[in-house]
Amino acid sequence: MSESNTHPKILIVEDEPAIADTIQYALETEGFQIVLHSIGGGVMELLARERIDLIVLDIGLPDINGLELCKEIRKTHTIPVIFLTARAEEIDRVVGLEIGADDYVIKPFSPRELSARVKAVLRRTLTDGGGDDPVPPVFQVNENQRKIYYFGTPLDLSRYEFDILKTFISRPGRVLTRDRLMDMVWKEPEASMDRTVDAHIKNLRGKLKKINPDADPIATHRGVGYSFKETP
């Protein structure tokens, strides 16, 4: 097991330096690696670059509401999120958890309590329920950079390969005909042929298998088209 897997990496997004420092000290004492961000800007780019195992996210950030940032994160990532907030109303907790938070801690809080919450959430996201490696998201899509990461590894994709794979990822389990794929991906689908789609799918499969030879997330439906397996 690698060093990075042995020590899960926690992203703390908190604009109050005293609180961020307290959380960092408490979690580093427990053996976690820590990355600090004082604003929401740049978080999505960071998640596309680095493997993060859990996010401690303040709702009251100066540049974006933490709830909105969590919604953005959930579009492409399954990383567990623990909210921090100064508001204790029950409705806030319900809204926070409904948009994809895994837990919720109200300020002021005990650093020991937060450490316990972090460890509890990570235990729920382990690969087999008893190992040391939190499950990484299989696919991560960075729209701005037009990059897709597969098991944390960036794929070297052509323009059409990126658009096809992004289309699949956003529609897991749905069978897409070749004509439908051409309509969704090509600007002039009438100028393309069915075999063009097949060639791009073949190339995509080859690139995915280089990273994980045992998985084939793209399913072929003979005479119909293709679908994306929800569990590769």
N, C-alpha and C positions, 0 to 999 in steps of 0.2 A: 504494500500500500504506500502511495506517495505521500510526501510531507503535506501537500496541499489538501489531500483527502483526509489525513489524520486529524488536521485541525481545521474544522469548518470555518469558512470566511463569512463574516457578518458585516453588512453595510448599515451604518447608522446615518440616517438623514435627519439632522437636528440642528437648528440655527442658534440655540443657546449654548455657548461654549462650556459653561459650567456643567450643564446637564450632559452634553456630549462627552466631556472628559470623564465624568463620573461613570457613565455607561461603559465607555471604553476601558477604563481601569477594571471595572467589575467583570467584564467579559474576557479581557485578556488574562485576568487572574484565573479564570476557568479554562484557559488554554485556547480560546478562540482567536483567529486572525481578525483584525478590524480594519475597515475602510470607512473614513469619515467624509460626509458631504454636508455642507451647511445650507444648501438650497436644493430645490428639486431639479433645476436645470442641470443637464449633463448626466442625470441618473440613467436614462434610457441608453445613452451612448456607453456608459460604464458597463451596464448589464450585457450589452452586445460584445464588449471586449473581454470581460472577465467572468469567471464562474463565481457567483455569489450564492451562498447556501441559505441565507435568511436576511430579511430587511427589517430593521427597526425604524419605523417611519413616523415622524411627527406630523400631526394633522395641520398644525398652525405654522406652516412655512411662509417665509416672506414673499416668495415669488409664485407659488402655486398651492392650492389647497391639497393636503395630503390625500384626501378621498379621491380627487380627480387624478392625482398621480398614480394612485393604486389602480384606478380603472385603466389607465394607459399601460401600466405594467402587466395587467391581467390579459391584455389583448395578445401578448406574445410570450408571456412567461408564467410559469407555475411556481415561482419562488415563494416560499411562505413569507407572510408579512405580519408583523406585530405593530399595531398603531400605538402611538403615544398621544395623549390629549389632556388638556386642562379642563375639559368640559365633562361633567359626570352624568349628564342627562341620559336616561335609558335609550331614548330615540337615537342618539348618536352612536351608541354601541350597536344597535340593531342595523342602522344604515352601514356602519363600518364593516360589520361582519357579512352583510348581504352583498357587498361589492367585492368581496374576495379576501378580506383580512382573516388571518388565522387566530389572532388573539388581540386583546385590547387592554392597555394599561393606563390608568389615570394618574396624572401628576397631582401631588408629589407621590413618588413611589419609592420603595426600598430597592436599591441595586440588587440585593439578594433575591427579591421577588422577581425582578425582571430576568435575572440569570436563570432562575428556575423555569420561568415561562419559555425562555429561548430553548432551553434543553428539552422541555416537554414537547414543544412544537417540532424540533428537529427529530425527536424520537418517532414522531408520527410520520415523518417523511423519509425514513431510512429505507434502503433498498429491500431489505427482507425482514424489517421489524426488529432486528437484533444486531445489525452490523454497525460500522462506523461511518459509512458513506451516504450522505444525503443524496436522494435521487436528483440528478441534473435534468433540466428540461430537455426532451429529445430534440426539438427544433426551436430555434430562436430566430425571429425575423427582425431585421433592422431596416425599416423602410427608407430612412434618410440616406443610409450608406448603400442601400440595395445589396445587403449581405444576408445570408442565411447560415446559421450555425447548426451543425448536426452533432449531437453529443458533445457540444462545446468546441467543435472544430469548424472553422470557416470553410464553406464550400466555394470552389472556383467555378462560378456559373456564368454562362452566357446570358444575354438579355432575356431571351425566350425561356431558357431553363429557369431563371429566377422567377419570371412571371408564372410559369406553369407550376413550379413547386409552391410558390406563395398561394396560388389559387387552390391547390390541393390542401395545403395546411389549414386554410380558412374554411374548408368544407369537408371535414373528415367523415368518411363513410358514405358520401354521396357519389353515385356513379355519374361520371361526366363523359358524354360522347365525344368523339373526335371533333365533330362539328361545333359542339358547345365550347370545347377548349379553344378552338380556333377563333370563335366569336369573342371569347373573353380575353384572349392573349394577343392575337394578331390584329394590327391596325387595318389590314386589308385581307381578311380571312378568305375572300373569294380567290385571291391569288395564290393561296397555299393548297397543299394536297394532304390527304389523310396520312400519307407516308411521312410527311414532314413532322407531324405530331409524334408518330411512332419513333422516328429517329431521335427526337429530343428526349422522349421518355427513356429510350435505350441508353442514351448518354447520361441522363440523370441517375438511372439505376447503377450504372458503372461507378459514378462518383460517390454515391451513397455506400456502395458495397466496399469501396476502398477504405472507408472509415469503420464500417461495421459489416463484415462479410456475412454474418448470421441473420441479418434483418433485411426484409424487402418490403418497405412501407407502401409501395405502389402495387396495387392489384390489377391484373388484366381481366376484363370481362369480354371474352371472345365474341366478335361480331357486334359489340356495343361500344365499349370504350374502357375507361380506367376509373379506379376509385383509390382513395387514400385510407389506409388502415389506421384506425384510431390508436391501436397499440402496435407499433412497428415490430 
